Amino acid sequence: MEILDSVLVLIADFLGDHLYEGIFLAALLETIIPPIPTLAVFPTAGFLASQQGIPLFGVVPMIFLGAIGATLGTTVLYLIALKLGRVVLLRYLKYFKISEKKLERVEIWFEKYGDKAVFLGRMVPVMREMISIPAGLLKMRIPKFVTYTFAGSCVWAAATILSGYYFGEALGLGVDAMSSGS
C-alpha cells in the first residue's frame, strides 16, 4: 500500500501545479494502470480547482480532459483485448489481480446489457477499467465503443470532479479566504 500512497501523493502534488494536464494524465494512466483510482484523483482535482479560485466554468475543460484521457487509455485496453484474444489476455491479467472469474462476470454483464454496458460501465468503480476488455473480446465496433466510452467518462468525470469542487466551496477555504488570513 505504501507504493500506492506514494503514487497518490505524487499525483496530488502534480495536480496542484498542473491541474488541467494532471487530470488528463491521471485519467489516461488510471485506465491503463488499474491501481490508480479516479475516485481519489478526480475529486481532489475538483477540490484543488475550488481552492485555487477557478470559477465553475473553468472546471468544464477539466471534465472534458478527464474524459478524453480516460477514453484514450481505455481504448488501448480495448485494442489489446481485440488483438490478443481471451486466452492470451488472461495470461497477462493475472498480474493485475484480475481473475478469469472477474472477467467472466464482466463479460456476462456486457452480454446482458449490450453496447450500453460500456456507457454504464464507465461510471462504476472497478468496472470502469474492465469494461473495455469484453468490448474488445466481443469485437464491439470501435466508433460505437469510443462514443459510449467518452459519454460515460464525461458523466463520471463531471460527477466526481464537481463533488470535489463543491466540497471545497463548502469549506470556504479558497484563495480569498487564505489570502485574507495572512
One Martini backbone bead per residue (centre of mass of N, CA, C, O) as a GRO file, in nm:
protein
  182
    1MET     BB    1   0.052   0.066  -0.014
    2GLU     BB    2   0.288   0.269  -0.022
    3ILE     BB    3   0.302   0.306  -0.327
    4LEU     BB    4   0.017   0.417  -0.369
    5ASP     BB    5   0.048   0.656  -0.181
    6SER     BB    6   0.282   0.785  -0.337
    7VAL     BB    7   0.130   0.821  -0.604
    8LEU     BB    8  -0.098   1.003  -0.491
    9VAL     BB    9   0.089   1.230  -0.396
   10LEU     BB   10   0.214   1.288  -0.670
   11ILE     BB   11  -0.052   1.359  -0.812
   12ALA     BB   12  -0.141   1.589  -0.623
   13ASP     BB   13   0.105   1.765  -0.677
   14PHE     BB   14   0.067   1.786  -0.983
   15LEU     BB   15  -0.219   1.907  -0.971
   16GLY     BB   16  -0.143   2.170  -0.820
   17ASP     BB   17   0.044   2.268  -1.077
   18HIS     BB   18  -0.128   2.073  -1.313
   19LEU     BB   19  -0.443   2.042  -1.352
   20TYR     BB   20  -0.512   1.980  -1.654
   21GLU     BB   21  -0.284   1.778  -1.716
   22GLY     BB   22  -0.335   1.593  -1.471
   23ILE     BB   23  -0.619   1.488  -1.541
   24PHE     BB   24  -0.540   1.356  -1.804
   25LEU     BB   25  -0.311   1.171  -1.701
   26ALA     BB   26  -0.471   1.023  -1.481
   27ALA     BB   27  -0.688   0.906  -1.671
   28LEU     BB   28  -0.499   0.750  -1.852
   29LEU     BB   29  -0.355   0.576  -1.630
   30GLU     BB   30  -0.606   0.445  -1.479
   31THR     BB   31  -0.683   0.261  -1.733
   32ILE     BB   32  -0.397   0.108  -1.751
   33ILE     BB   33  -0.345   0.147  -1.425
   34PRO     BB   34  -0.555   0.032  -1.187
   35PRO     BB   35  -0.446   0.152  -0.898
   36ILE     BB   36  -0.549   0.424  -1.012
   37PRO     BB   37  -0.789   0.631  -0.862
   38THR     BB   38  -1.040   0.847  -0.960
   39LEU     BB   39  -1.182   0.868  -0.680
   40ALA     BB   40  -0.928   1.046  -0.589
   41VAL     BB   41  -0.847   1.245  -0.822
   42PHE     BB   42  -1.099   1.408  -0.917
   43PRO     BB   43  -1.187   1.539  -0.646
   44THR     BB   44  -0.914   1.673  -0.599
   45ALA     BB   45  -0.924   1.855  -0.846
   46GLY     BB   46  -1.181   2.005  -0.766
   47PHE     BB   47  -1.077   2.112  -0.500
   48LEU     BB   48  -0.832   2.267  -0.614
   49ALA     BB   49  -0.997   2.456  -0.793
   50SER     BB   50  -1.147   2.597  -0.560
   51GLN     BB   51  -0.881   2.687  -0.406
   52GLN     BB   52  -0.777   2.853  -0.678
   53GLY     BB   53  -1.039   3.012  -0.796
   54ILE     BB   54  -1.192   2.848  -0.994
   55PRO     BB   55  -1.439   2.860  -1.185
   56LEU     BB   56  -1.686   2.660  -1.284
   57PHE     BB   57  -1.623   2.690  -1.598
   58GLY     BB   58  -1.318   2.584  -1.546
   59VAL     BB   59  -1.409   2.274  -1.512
   60VAL     BB   60  -1.495   2.177  -1.792
   61PRO     BB   61  -1.214   2.105  -1.912
   62MET     BB   62  -1.157   1.885  -1.703
   63ILE     BB   63  -1.378   1.694  -1.788
   64PHE     BB   64  -1.280   1.655  -2.082
   65LEU     BB   65  -0.990   1.564  -2.017
   66GLY     BB   66  -1.072   1.318  -1.853
   67ALA     BB   67  -1.236   1.180  -2.081
   68ILE     BB   68  -1.008   1.165  -2.289
   69GLY     BB   69  -0.805   1.005  -2.123
   70ALA     BB   70  -0.992   0.761  -2.070
   71THR     BB   71  -1.046   0.692  -2.366
   72LEU     BB   72  -0.757   0.636  -2.451
   73GLY     BB   73  -0.686   0.421  -2.239
   74THR     BB   74  -0.928   0.220  -2.297
   75THR     BB   75  -0.855   0.176  -2.597
   76VAL     BB   76  -0.605   0.017  -2.546
   77LEU     BB   77  -0.747  -0.222  -2.407
   78TYR     BB   78  -0.934  -0.289  -2.639
   79LEU     BB   79  -0.709  -0.352  -2.852
   80ILE     BB   80  -0.576  -0.576  -2.695
   81ALA     BB   81  -0.823  -0.761  -2.680
   82LEU     BB   82  -0.874  -0.778  -2.985
   83LYS     BB   83  -0.581  -0.896  -3.063
   84LEU     BB   84  -0.527  -1.131  -2.843
   85GLY     BB   85  -0.743  -1.239  -2.670
   86ARG     BB   86  -0.840  -1.436  -2.410
   87VAL     BB   87  -0.603  -1.631  -2.348
   88VAL     BB   88  -0.372  -1.423  -2.347
   89LEU     BB   89  -0.497  -1.214  -2.155
   90LEU     BB   90  -0.517  -1.392  -1.897
   91ARG     BB   91  -0.210  -1.413  -1.854
   92TYR     BB   92  -0.186  -1.092  -1.782
   93LEU     BB   93  -0.418  -1.026  -1.572
   94LYS     BB   94  -0.294  -1.164  -1.316
   95TYR     BB   95  -0.095  -0.916  -1.258
   96PHE     BB   96  -0.380  -0.740  -1.189
   97LYS     BB   97  -0.587  -0.919  -1.029
   98ILE     BB   98  -0.740  -1.067  -1.279
   99SER     BB   99  -0.969  -1.292  -1.308
  100GLU     BB  100  -1.164  -1.507  -1.475
  101LYS     BB  101  -1.415  -1.452  -1.302
  102LYS     BB  102  -1.424  -1.145  -1.341
  103LEU     BB  103  -1.438  -1.151  -1.647
  104GLU     BB  104  -1.702  -1.312  -1.666
  105ARG     BB  105  -1.883  -1.103  -1.524
  106VAL     BB  106  -1.837  -0.879  -1.734
  107GLU     BB  107  -1.933  -1.039  -1.981
  108ILE     BB  108  -2.220  -1.086  -1.883
  109TRP     BB  109  -2.293  -0.790  -1.854
  110PHE     BB  110  -2.237  -0.717  -2.147
  111GLU     BB  111  -2.440  -0.917  -2.277
  112LYS     BB  112  -2.694  -0.809  -2.130
  113TYR     BB  113  -2.647  -0.478  -2.214
  114GLY     BB  114  -2.446  -0.431  -2.417
  115ASP     BB  115  -2.334  -0.134  -2.532
  116LYS     BB  116  -2.437   0.019  -2.268
  117ALA     BB  117  -2.218  -0.105  -2.081
  118VAL     BB  118  -2.004   0.104  -2.141
  119PHE     BB  119  -2.144   0.351  -2.034
  120LEU     BB  120  -2.207   0.237  -1.747
  121GLY     BB  121  -1.918   0.124  -1.677
  122ARG     BB  122  -1.780   0.420  -1.659
  123MET     BB  123  -1.952   0.456  -1.360
  124VAL     BB  124  -1.799   0.200  -1.234
  125PRO     BB  125  -1.616   0.084  -1.019
  126VAL     BB  126  -1.376  -0.125  -1.186
  127MET     BB  127  -1.545  -0.139  -1.449
  128ARG     BB  128  -1.406   0.090  -1.602
  129GLU     BB  129  -1.154  -0.090  -1.686
  130MET     BB  130  -1.299  -0.368  -1.778
  131ILE     BB  131  -1.509  -0.307  -2.019
  132SER     BB  132  -1.301  -0.309  -2.263
  133ILE     BB  133  -1.245  -0.610  -2.286
  134PRO     BB  134  -1.519  -0.729  -2.387
  135ALA     BB  135  -1.542  -0.534  -2.622
  136GLY     BB  136  -1.295  -0.654  -2.767
  137LEU     BB  137  -1.362  -0.959  -2.761
  138LEU     BB  138  -1.664  -0.889  -2.899
  139LYS     BB  139  -1.623  -0.673  -3.130
  140MET     BB  140  -1.679  -0.388  -3.099
  141ARG     BB  141  -1.731  -0.108  -3.241
  142ILE     BB  142  -1.522   0.159  -3.222
  143PRO     BB  143  -1.711   0.407  -3.250
  144LYS     BB  144  -1.904   0.312  -3.028
  145PHE     BB  145  -1.702   0.278  -2.802
  146VAL     BB  146  -1.599   0.572  -2.793
  147THR     BB  147  -1.869   0.711  -2.747
  148TYR     BB  148  -1.954   0.563  -2.482
  149THR     BB  149  -1.697   0.624  -2.326
  150PHE     BB  150  -1.705   0.932  -2.334
  151ALA     BB  151  -1.983   0.974  -2.210
  152GLY     BB  152  -1.931   0.820  -1.942
  153SER     BB  153  -1.676   0.988  -1.865
  154CYS     BB  154  -1.820   1.259  -1.838
  155VAL     BB  155  -2.007   1.184  -1.609
  156TRP     BB  156  -1.790   1.093  -1.408
  157ALA     BB  157  -1.620   1.350  -1.408
  158ALA     BB  158  -1.839   1.545  -1.322
  159ALA     BB  159  -1.921   1.413  -1.053
  160THR     BB  160  -1.632   1.403  -0.916
  161ILE     BB  161  -1.528   1.691  -0.958
  162LEU     BB  162  -1.776   1.843  -0.840
  163SER     BB  163  -1.762   1.726  -0.559
  164GLY     BB  164  -1.488   1.855  -0.491
  165TYR     BB  165  -1.565   2.147  -0.551
  166TYR     BB  166  -1.809   2.173  -0.350
  167PHE     BB  167  -1.648   2.101  -0.103
  168GLY     BB  168  -1.454   2.341  -0.121
  169GLU     BB  169  -1.675   2.558  -0.111
  170ALA     BB  170  -1.794   2.474   0.167
  171LEU     BB  171  -1.527   2.543   0.325
  172GLY     BB  172  -1.405   2.827   0.236
  173LEU     BB  173  -1.067   2.797   0.139
  174GLY     BB  174  -0.993   2.978  -0.064
  175VAL     BB  175  -0.801   3.227  -0.180
  176ASP     BB  176  -0.943   3.453  -0.017
  177ALA     BB  177  -0.924   3.320   0.267
  178MET     BB  178  -0.612   3.281   0.268
  179SER     BB  179  -0.527   3.586   0.215
  180SER     BB  180  -0.683   3.712   0.470
  181GLY     BB  181  -0.506   3.544   0.691
  182SER     BB  182  -0.219   3.711   0.649
   0.00000   0.00000   0.00000
